[in-house]
Amino acid sequence: MALSLEDKKRIVSEVAAVAESALSAVAADYRGLTVDEMTALRVKAREGGVYLRVVKNTLARRAIEGTEFECMQDELVGPLLLAFSQEDPGSAARVIKDFAKEHETLEVKLLAVGGQCLPASEIDRLASLPTRDQAISMLMAVMKAPLDKFARTLNEVPGKLVRTVAAVRDAKQ
């Protein structure tokens, strides 16, 4: 079924709005996936805070024009689905990577983060980025470590005194 001009404009504006606020994007070749598998992928994407859309390449090129994903324009070839991370930079890569483990027909073609296109081989690196909550907890652990060490050092002085007094007492008995 052919799309009308209004439908095309609506799709371009929708994808452009998502691309403006997205943190990263993954383009993958979906040939060979069944409808049920695509539905399962969409469910996982929704759960992971990822916007997933199959868009014609010409419409996708127009949609990402002027965004930080403009570097992807030349690489959009063949039937591709676009996954945009909305919550954290690694969420789209994690969803696509996990799904591709179970379904070999899903093949990652390219990634884009911060205005830079990355090859498909970098998906592991992007997927291993911590989520926002994980990053905050790691930062808090780093900030808390010096205080913990200081408190343990201060606590060691009276502890050493008690151990010394106990050793003297044991020696006199």
C-alpha positions as CSV (number, residue, x, y, z in Angstrom):
1,M,0.0,0.0,0.0
2,A,1.5,3.3,-1.1
3,L,1.8,6.1,1.4
4,S,0.1,9.4,0.7
5,L,2.1,12.7,1.0
6,E,0.4,13.5,4.3
7,D,1.3,10.1,5.7
8,K,4.9,10.6,4.6
9,K,5.1,14.0,6.2
10,R,3.6,12.6,9.5
11,I,6.2,9.8,9.6
12,V,9.1,12.2,8.9
13,S,8.0,14.6,11.6
14,E,7.4,11.8,14.1
15,V,10.9,10.2,13.5
16,A,12.5,13.7,13.4
17,A,11.0,14.5,16.8
18,V,12.3,11.3,18.3
19,A,15.7,11.8,16.7
20,E,16.0,15.2,18.2
21,S,15.6,13.9,21.8
22,A,17.4,10.5,21.3
23,L,20.8,9.8,22.8
24,S,21.9,7.1,20.3
25,A,20.6,5.2,17.3
26,V,21.0,1.7,15.9
27,A,20.2,0.7,12.4
28,A,19.7,-3.1,11.8
29,D,18.7,-5.3,8.8
30,Y,15.5,-7.1,9.8
31,R,15.1,-9.4,6.7
32,G,14.1,-12.9,7.7
33,L,12.3,-12.0,10.9
34,T,8.7,-13.1,11.1
35,V,5.8,-10.9,12.2
36,D,5.8,-12.6,15.6
37,E,9.5,-12.0,16.1
38,M,9.1,-8.3,15.1
39,T,6.3,-8.0,17.6
40,A,8.4,-9.5,20.3
41,L,11.2,-7.1,19.4
42,R,8.9,-4.1,19.6
43,V,7.7,-5.3,23.0
44,K,11.2,-5.6,24.3
45,A,12.0,-2.2,22.8
46,R,9.0,-0.5,24.5
47,E,10.1,-2.1,27.8
48,G,13.6,-0.8,27.4
49,G,12.6,2.8,26.6
50,V,13.6,2.4,22.9
51,Y,11.7,3.9,20.0
52,L,11.7,1.3,17.2
53,R,10.5,2.0,13.7
54,V,10.7,0.6,10.2
55,V,10.9,3.5,7.8
56,K,11.7,3.9,4.2
57,N,15.3,5.0,3.8
58,T,14.3,8.2,1.9
59,L,12.0,9.2,4.7
60,A,14.6,8.3,7.3
61,R,17.2,10.5,5.6
62,R,14.8,13.4,5.7
63,A,13.9,12.8,9.3
64,I,17.4,12.6,10.6
65,E,18.5,15.6,8.6
66,G,19.7,18.4,11.0
67,T,20.0,16.0,14.0
68,E,23.1,14.5,15.5
69,F,22.3,11.3,13.5
70,E,22.8,13.0,10.2
71,C,26.1,11.0,9.8
72,M,23.9,7.9,9.2
73,Q,22.4,9.2,6.0
74,D,24.9,7.7,3.6
75,E,24.7,4.3,5.3
76,L,20.9,3.9,5.1
77,V,20.8,1.2,2.5
78,G,18.4,-1.8,2.3
79,P,15.5,-2.7,4.5
80,L,16.4,-1.3,7.9
81,L,14.7,-0.7,11.2
82,L,15.8,2.3,13.3
83,A,16.1,2.0,17.1
84,F,16.5,5.3,19.1
85,S,17.6,5.3,22.7
86,Q,15.4,7.6,24.7
87,E,16.5,7.0,28.3
88,D,20.2,6.1,28.2
89,P,22.7,5.8,25.4
90,G,23.1,2.0,25.6
91,S,19.5,1.0,25.8
92,A,18.9,0.6,22.0
93,A,22.1,-1.3,21.6
94,R,21.3,-3.6,24.5
95,V,17.8,-4.4,23.1
96,I,19.1,-5.1,19.6
97,K,22.1,-7.1,20.8
98,D,20.0,-9.3,23.1
99,F,17.5,-9.9,20.4
100,A,20.1,-10.6,17.7
101,K,21.6,-13.3,20.0
102,E,18.4,-15.3,19.7
103,H,17.6,-14.4,16.1
104,E,20.6,-14.6,13.7
105,T,18.7,-12.9,10.9
106,L,18.7,-9.6,12.7
107,E,22.0,-8.0,11.7
108,V,23.2,-4.7,13.0
109,K,24.4,-2.4,10.3
110,L,25.5,0.8,12.0
111,L,25.4,2.8,15.2
112,A,25.4,6.5,15.9
113,V,26.2,8.3,19.2
114,G,26.9,11.9,19.7
115,G,27.1,12.8,16.1
116,Q,29.5,10.0,15.3
117,C,28.8,6.9,13.2
118,L,30.3,3.7,14.6
119,P,30.7,0.3,12.8
120,A,28.4,-2.5,13.8
121,S,31.3,-4.2,15.6
122,E,31.0,-1.5,18.3
123,I,27.6,-2.7,19.5
124,D,29.1,-4.6,22.4
125,R,30.9,-1.4,23.7
126,L,27.7,0.7,23.4
127,A,25.5,-2.0,25.0
128,S,27.9,-2.2,27.9
129,L,27.4,1.4,28.9
130,P,25.8,1.8,32.3
131,T,22.2,2.9,32.6
132,R,21.6,6.3,34.3
133,D,20.9,4.6,37.7
134,Q,24.0,2.5,37.4
135,A,26.2,5.5,36.5
136,I,24.8,7.5,39.5
137,S,25.4,4.6,41.9
138,M,29.0,4.2,40.6
139,L,29.6,7.9,41.0
140,M,28.2,7.8,44.6
141,A,30.5,4.9,45.4
142,V,33.5,6.8,44.2
143,M,32.5,9.9,46.1
144,K,31.8,7.8,49.3
145,A,35.0,5.8,49.3
146,P,37.4,8.5,50.7
147,L,35.0,9.2,53.5
148,D,34.7,5.5,54.4
149,K,38.5,5.1,54.4
150,F,38.9,8.2,56.6
151,A,36.3,6.9,59.0
152,R,38.1,3.5,59.2
153,T,41.4,5.2,59.7
154,L,40.0,7.3,62.6
155,N,38.4,4.2,64.1
156,E,41.7,2.3,63.9
157,V,43.4,4.6,66.5
158,P,41.2,3.6,69.5
159,G,41.0,0.0,68.2
160,K,44.8,-0.2,68.2
161,L,44.9,1.3,71.7
162,V,42.4,-1.3,73.0
163,R,44.4,-4.1,71.4
164,T,47.6,-2.8,73.0
165,V,46.1,-2.5,76.5
166,A,44.6,-6.1,76.1
167,A,48.0,-7.4,75.1
168,V,49.7,-5.8,78.1
169,R,46.9,-7.2,80.4
170,D,47.4,-10.7,79.0
171,A,51.2,-10.4,79.4
172,K,50.9,-9.4,83.1
173,Q,48.5,-12.3,83.8
